Amino acid sequence: MTVLEHLADLLHTLVREDPRRVILGEDVREGGMLGLTRPIAADETLRERLLGLPLSSTGGLAHATGLALGGARPIVVLDGCQRLLEGAAALREAAELPWRSAGTRTVPLCVLVPIGAGFGFGADGGDAALGLLARLPGVRVNTLGRAHEVGARLRQAADFLGGEDPTVLLMPRQVLLQDVEDGAWIDEPSTDDDVRWLRDGAQATIFAWGEAVGPALEAVETSGVDAGVVELGRLVPTEAASLAEAARRTGKIVIVHAGARGFGLGAELAALFSDQAIFHLDAPVLRVTGADGPIDPRNEATMVPTVPQIARALAEVVSP
């Protein structure tokens, strides 16, 4: 089973187990984006809960917001970052409704969107989406970093484990294309999914998320540096206290993420560590990122930092 097939299978399970759930998106009744709704479309008992939408993501997200206010648990499937950016105004309205109603209304709306390099789309990168989403108060943003945990991440978002706010799950295309061994799937979220130590290390600490997690782990193995790796599963709102505590452990920090370097979460983390862990830092905070855009399809792989780039940063941060 591929990652996309596993996602489709779990979406089918989610809709079957909760009658409040509906799936919205372009062509979802024909299988939808990447075939994620094929099992539901083939199930006559559930097919009616697939709601096809026009190309307007703004209208689709507004419609989903109304459904959420009416008691449904809508899941909107978008085909990329461009659609997410187009629908930002509607997502902003959805996120503001809880506080505009003085907390009397919630908007349990889940949005699934593939981002980044992998399908030859070039500039349809994840960092632009994250930079925008981080500026929409009330929106929760989770991301997928390791392919075998796609089920757990989807459940975390669709079950609104962080709260019944509009929740976006960013799904890096490079992760969706990875192979997973049989029996390796993890479908149940754990209590430490927001900030998780994937590897302990005494010399330095890498903070990574999304498609940068795999290269970060590989760079530690090849660099000869005893570095820990911390994965961020929830990007917005940031777990500031947990992240600062993790930064204090070694005092030598490398932040690794895909997408452009400027005006993103990497810069915010560097500022956070300078503010809350400054007396524990033994070296400048280094960042390893993808290339700045715009990126054409031929060069989209440059949007993700490479293993050698990360290894060089590790060597630099631990050097005397």
N, C-alpha and C positions, 0 to 999 in steps of 0.2 A: 504494500500500500504506500503510495506517495504521500507527501505532506498535504497536497491539495485534496487528495482522496480522503485522507484522514479528517481534514477540516470539513469537507462536505458531509462525511458520515456523522461527525459530531454535531453539525448544524441540524441535521435530520433528527438526531436524538434530542437536542435542545427544544426544537419545535414540538416534537411528539410528547415530551414530558411536561410541558407547560402550555396550556391552551391560550395563555395571554400573548405568547410570542408570535410575531408575524415577521416576514422577511420582505424588505422593500429594496428595489434596485432595477436597473435597466435589464430587460430580458430575463428576469429571474424565473419566469414561468417556462422558459426554454433552456434552463440550466444556468443562466446567469454568467457573471464574470468568473472566468477560470473554471466553470463547471461546478461551482460551490453549491448550487441548489438543485443539481440533477437528481439526487436521491429523493428530495422533497417533491420535485415535479413529477416523479414517477410514482409517488404514493398518493393514490386517489383520496385517501382520508385526510391528507394534509395539504394538498395542492391549492386549496382555496385560500390558504394563508400565505401564499406568494403574491405579492402586489407589485405588478410591473409599473415602472415609473418612466416618464419622459426624460429627455436628456438633461433637463433642468435639475441640478442637484439642490439648488435653493428651494424649489418647490417640493422636492422629495423629502428634504429634511424638515421643512415646515409641516408637511403632511404627517411625518413620523412624530413630530412634537405633539400635534393634536391627538394622535393615537395614544401616546404616552400619557397625556393629561387625562384621557378617557379611560385609563386603566390597563392599556395594552403594554406589552414589552417589545417594542419594535427593534429590529436589527436591520440597519441600512447597509447595503453592500455597495461600495463605490469602486470604480475601476482604476483610480489613481489619484495622485496628489492634486492634479489639475481640478478634478471634480470637487475635492475637499476645499480647495481655495475658493472655487466658485460659490460653494455653499456656506462660506464662513459667516455671512450675515445671519442666515437662518440658525446656524449653530450658536451664534452669540445670543440670539433671542431666546433659544431654548435654555441656555445656561443661566440667563438672567431671571427666568420666571420664578425659580424657588425663592430668591431673595426679594423679588418684587411682590411676591405674595406673602411676605413675612414668614416664610417657611411652612406655609400651609399646603403648598403644592410641590410635587416632585416631578422630575422629567427623566424617568428611567429609559433613556434612549442610547442604544449601542451602535457605533459606527465602525465598520471594518473597511480598511483601505490599504492596498498594497503600495509600497513606496520604494524608491531607490533603484539602483542598478539591477539588471538581471534579464529584462525582456527586450532590451534594445530601444528603450524609450528616451534615452539621453537625459534631458534636463528635468524629467519628472522625478525630482529627488526628494528624499524624506526630510532634509533639514529645513527646507522652506516650509513644509507643513508644520513641523514642530515649532519653528520660530513664531509662526502665526498662532498656533493653538495655545502656546504658553502665554499669550497676551489676551486670551479670552477667559476672564474670571468665571469659575464655576465648571469649566470643562476638565475632566480627568483624561489623562493620556497614558496609556500603557503601550508597551512594545514587545515584540517577539524577538528573542535573541538566539535561542537554540531550537532547532527544528523539532526535536523530540518532545518539546514542551508546548507545542502549539495548542494542544487540547487544554492544558492547564491555563494558558493565557486567555484562550477564548472563553473558558468558563469564568475566569476571574472578571472579565469584562461584561459578559452577558448576564452574570448573576449579580453584578453591581456590588461586589464585595467591599469596595471602598466607600460605598454610599450611592444612593439613587440619583446621581447626577449624570448628565450626558457624558458618555465614556467613549473615547476613540481608541481602537486597537490598531496601531501601526504595524503592518506586516511586511518587513523587508523582502523584496523579491528574491534576493540571493538566499535567504533562509528558506523560502517556500520551495526553492529548487533543489535543496539538499536531499541526500539519501538518509534514511533512518532504518536501522536494523529492526527486524521483527522482534516484538516484545519490549522494545525500548521506549515506547510511548508513555508519557506522563500526562494524564488527563485531569488530575485533581490538584487544584492550587494548594500551596503550602502557606504557612503563616509568615514566611520570610521572603515572599516573592517580590516585594517592592525593592528591597536592598539585600542582595544575597552574596555571600562569599562563595565563589566557585573554587577558589584555590587560596591557601594560606601562603604567606611569604614573609621573610624577615627583613629583606633589603629594600623593597619598594612596594608600592601598591598601584595597580592599574584600575581605573574606573572606566567601564565600557558599557555600551548598550547596543541593541539592534544587531545588524550584520557585522559590527566591529568586535563582538564578543569572541567569535571563533578565531579570527586572526590574533586577538590579544592573548588567548590561551596558548596558541601555537607559538607566538613570539616568546613567551616565558620559557617554553620547552627548548627552544633553539638558542636563546640568548645566553644561557648560563647564569642568569641573574635569578636569585631566589625571591621572586615577586609574587605578591598576592593579586588576585583578580576579583573585583567586585562588580557584579552585574546590577544595573538599574532596570527593574521591570516596570516600575511606574515612574514616569518622567515628570508628570504634572498632576497634583502638586508635589513638590520635591520633599523627600524625607530628610530635611536639613539636619536634624539631630543625629540620625543614624549615619549619614554620610560624613559629617564632621568627626564623629567618633571613629569611623573607619580610617579617615585621613590621619588621625593622630597616631595610629598604630605604628607606622614606619616613618612618617615624616617626609617621605620622598614619593611624589605623586606624578603619575602620568595619566592624562585623560585622553581616551580614545573614542572617536565616533566618526560615522560616515557623514558625508555632506560637507558644506562649506564651513570654514573656520570661524568666520565672524558672526557676531550677534546671535549666538546660539546657547544651548544648555551648557556646552563645555566652558564657555566664558563665565556663565553664572556659577558653575561649580568652582572654578578657579577663584572667583570672588568670595564665594562661601568659605572656602578653605583658608583664604587669607584673612577672613574676618573671624572665624570661629576656631581655627586650628593654627594660627600664626606662630604661637610659641612652641609648636611641635614640628614645624616645617624645617627640614635641614637642607633644602635645595629649592630652587625655583620650581613652581608647578609647570610641567611641560604638557603641551597638547599635541596630539597627532590626529589629523583629520583628513577628510577627502579634499579633492581639489575644489577651488572656488569656481562657480559657474560663470556663464552658461556652459553646459557640457553637451557635445553632440553625441549621437548614438555610438559612434566608433570609439569614443573615449570614456564611455560611462563607467568603466571599471575603475577609473581614477577617483570616483566618488567615495571609494572605500579604502581606508588606509591599509597598507600592505604589512606583511609580517616583518620584512627587513626594516621598514620605517619604524615600527613599534620597538623592535629589538634595539635599534640605534638609540631611540629615546630612553630606553631602560638603561643602556650602558652609560649614557650621558648623565642621567639623574643620580646614579650611584657612584660615579667617578669622584675621586677626592677633589 
